[in-house]
């Protein structure tokens, strides 16, 4: 049985209709005979809204409490998606980053993944469940503090999970149909690239391309995880 990791960004789970659409796609993948792990971001602009709310409450920096606040966005997405997948007749369970075994260092706001101990994920896959994991977050190995991985951190979660599970595919779903020579929303004549090397993608990501988080590209290269960017 193939293991498929699918990551859905904030646009993909931006409202109830889109969450149900994702649920249908995930259910089809599972019913095709695959084991499926789904990594989700917060809905739409939830993270930005949380940041703005924190500034209204306090003008000071509170790194630990900001991580506690921001991780709530992904927890909302994962729970709603689990409900929608179950409505498709497929068993699903949601796990936070810490429950899924994403172990990080202690740097709040931009933590690095140091290890994956996804024992619970494996247990649920063995039972036939779809596992939805909150992206962008983990727990520090020292002190057991909740941490976030920085902007685009759900990509890093997906690559780390795919590496741990030795997944057959790591699919990154976004609002464009793959990797283009430029942002097609800005440059209409941009064309889609059929294949991009890790070195090329790392250069593009480092130059500001928003398709993949730069650190996730480096992780994919280091751990040998091919990434499929899809609409």
C-alpha distance (Angstrom), angle and dihedral (degrees) to the residues before:
residue distance angle dihedral
X1 . . .
X2 3.79 . .
X3 3.80 119.8 .
X4 3.80 114.2 -137.5
X5 3.81 124.1 -170.8
X6 3.80 113.8 -161.5
X7 3.80 123.7 -172.8
X8 3.80 120.9 -162.4
X9 3.80 120.9 -166.9
X10 3.77 129.2 -144.4
X11 3.81 94.3 -87.1
X12 3.81 91.5 54.3
X13 3.82 91.8 55.1
X14 3.80 95.8 32.3
X15 3.80 97.5 125.7
X16 3.80 142.4 1.0
X17 3.81 95.1 -84.8
X18 3.79 92.4 51.7
X19 3.79 92.3 46.5
X20 3.81 89.3 53.7
X21 3.82 89.7 48.5
X22 3.80 90.5 52.6
X23 3.80 89.5 47.6
X24 3.81 90.7 55.2
X25 3.81 91.5 50.5
X26 3.81 92.2 47.6
X27 3.80 91.7 47.3
X28 3.81 91.3 51.5
X29 3.79 90.2 51.6
X30 3.80 91.5 50.7
X31 3.82 94.4 44.5
X32 3.82 88.5 52.0
X33 3.80 86.1 68.7
X34 3.81 101.7 -95.4
X35 3.78 130.6 129.6
X36 3.80 106.1 -123.7
X37 3.78 133.3 -156.7
X38 3.80 116.1 -178.1
X39 3.81 123.6 -159.8
X40 3.80 114.4 -161.0
X41 3.78 135.7 -166.5
X42 3.80 125.6 -150.5
X43 3.79 116.7 -76.6
X44 3.79 115.5 -86.4
X45 3.80 112.0 -55.3
X46 3.81 95.6 -12.0
X47 3.81 93.8 123.4
X48 3.81 91.8 51.3
X49 3.79 89.6 48.9
X50 3.79 91.4 51.9
X51 3.81 90.8 49.7
X52 3.80 91.4 50.5
X53 3.81 91.3 47.4
X54 3.80 91.0 51.8
X55 3.81 90.2 53.0
X56 3.78 90.2 52.1
X57 3.79 89.9 52.2
X58 3.80 98.1 42.6
X59 3.82 134.6 4.7
X60 3.81 91.4 -156.6
X61 3.79 130.8 90.4
X62 3.81 116.5 -99.8
X63 3.83 104.8 170.2
X64 3.80 97.3 175.5
X65 3.78 95.0 46.2
X66 3.82 91.3 44.6
X67 3.80 89.1 58.3
X68 3.79 90.2 49.8
X69 3.80 89.4 50.4
X70 3.79 99.2 44.1
X71 3.80 96.1 47.9
X72 3.80 88.6 64.0
X73 3.82 90.1 75.7
X74 3.79 94.8 64.1
X75 3.79 91.8 43.7
X76 3.80 88.9 58.5
X77 3.81 91.8 50.9
X78 3.79 95.7 46.6
X79 3.81 94.4 50.2
X80 3.81 94.0 47.7
X81 3.80 92.2 47.2
X82 3.82 91.5 49.6
X83 3.81 89.0 53.9
X84 3.81 91.9 49.3
X85 3.81 93.3 48.3
X86 3.80 91.2 50.7
X87 3.79 88.1 53.6
X88 3.82 85.9 60.0
X89 3.80 89.3 61.0
X90 3.81 95.2 -103.6
X91 3.80 123.3 118.9
X92 3.80 112.7 -119.3
X93 3.78 137.0 172.7
X94 3.80 130.1 -167.7
X95 3.81 124.4 -139.5
X96 3.79 131.5 -174.4
X97 3.78 118.7 -128.0
X98 3.80 90.9 -98.5
X99 3.82 92.8 47.5
X100 3.80 88.8 50.3
X101 3.81 91.3 53.7
X102 3.82 101.6 -109.9
X103 3.82 100.8 159.7
X104 3.80 117.7 -166.2
X105 3.77 141.8 172.3
X106 3.80 120.2 -96.6
X107 3.82 99.9 -96.5
X108 3.80 106.8 123.0
X109 3.80 115.2 -142.9
X110 3.79 96.0 14.6
X111 3.78 107.6 37.3
X112 3.80 122.1 167.5
X113 3.79 121.8 -133.8
X114 3.79 107.8 -116.2
X115 3.79 100.9 173.2
X116 3.79 142.9 -4.3
X117 3.80 119.6 -137.5
X118 3.79 98.9 175.6
X119 3.80 97.3 164.6
X120 3.80 93.2 137.1
X121 3.79 90.8 50.2
X122 3.80 90.6 55.3
X123 3.80 91.9 47.0
X124 3.80 91.8 54.6
X125 3.82 93.0 44.7
X126 3.80 89.3 52.6
X127 3.82 87.8 55.1
X128 3.79 90.8 52.1
X129 3.80 96.6 -107.6
X130 3.78 124.9 143.8
X131 3.80 106.2 -124.8
X132 3.80 119.5 -145.7
X133 3.80 113.3 -162.7
X134 3.79 125.0 -166.5
X135 3.79 107.2 -120.0
X136 3.80 128.2 -147.4
X137 3.81 94.3 41.6
X138 3.77 146.2 79.2
X139 3.77 143.2 150.4
X140 3.79 126.9 -95.4
X141 3.78 117.6 -112.2
X142 3.79 88.4 -138.3
X143 3.78 115.4 57.1
X144 3.83 95.1 -2.9
X145 3.81 91.9 -109.1
X146 3.80 121.2 166.6
X147 3.82 109.2 -112.3
X148 3.79 138.4 -176.3
X149 3.80 126.4 -141.5
X150 3.80 100.7 -141.0
X151 3.79 131.2 -107.2
X152 3.79 111.5 -22.0
X153 3.79 90.3 15.4
X154 3.81 93.0 142.4
X155 3.82 87.4 72.4
X156 3.80 89.0 58.4
X157 3.80 90.5 48.6
X158 3.81 90.4 52.9
X159 3.81 94.4 49.2
X160 3.81 92.8 46.2
X161 3.81 92.1 49.0
X162 3.81 92.5 46.1
X163 3.80 90.2 51.2
X164 3.81 93.0 49.0
X165 3.82 93.0 48.1
X166 3.83 92.8 40.5
X167 3.78 85.7 -128.5
X168 3.78 121.6 -159.8
X169 3.81 90.2 -135.0
X170 3.80 138.9 11.4
X171 3.79 107.6 -157.9
X172 3.82 119.7 -167.0
X173 3.80 110.6 -162.2
X174 3.79 116.5 -158.6
X175 3.81 139.5 155.9
X176 3.82 93.9 -89.7
X177 3.79 128.5 65.5
X178 3.80 97.8 -111.3
X179 3.80 134.1 -56.1
X180 3.80 115.9 -27.1
X181 3.80 134.0 -168.2
X182 3.84 87.0 -112.3
X183 3.78 138.0 -3.6
X184 3.84 102.7 -64.5
X185 3.81 89.6 -153.5
X186 3.80 88.0 62.6
X187 3.82 102.9 27.4
X188 3.82 108.9 40.3
X189 3.81 92.8 -171.1
X190 3.82 93.3 57.9
X191 3.79 113.6 121.7
X192 3.77 132.3 -144.5
X193 3.79 119.2 -107.7
X194 3.80 115.5 -135.7
X195 3.79 93.3 -152.2
X196 3.80 134.9 7.2
X197 3.80 126.3 -170.2
X198 3.79 119.5 -126.5
X199 3.81 89.9 -113.6
X200 3.80 91.9 53.0
X201 3.79 92.7 44.7
X202 3.80 91.2 48.2
X203 3.81 89.6 53.4
X204 3.80 91.8 48.1
X205 3.80 93.0 46.7
X206 3.80 91.3 47.3
X207 3.81 89.5 52.0
X208 3.80 91.0 56.7
X209 3.80 105.6 -87.5
X210 3.79 104.3 155.4
X211 3.82 97.9 -152.4
X212 3.81 97.1 93.1
X213 3.79 134.7 13.8
X214 3.85 107.4 -107.3
X215 3.80 92.8 -128.9
X216 3.80 91.3 52.1
X217 3.80 89.7 56.1
X218 3.79 90.6 51.6
X219 3.81 90.4 47.9
X220 3.80 91.0 50.2
X221 3.78 90.9 51.1
X222 3.80 93.5 45.8
X223 3.80 95.2 46.9
X224 3.81 98.0 35.1
X225 3.83 97.1 -117.4
X226 3.83 112.9 154.5
X227 3.81 111.1 -142.4
X228 3.81 124.1 -146.3
X229 3.82 113.2 -159.3
X230 3.80 110.6 -159.0
X231 3.78 141.5 166.5
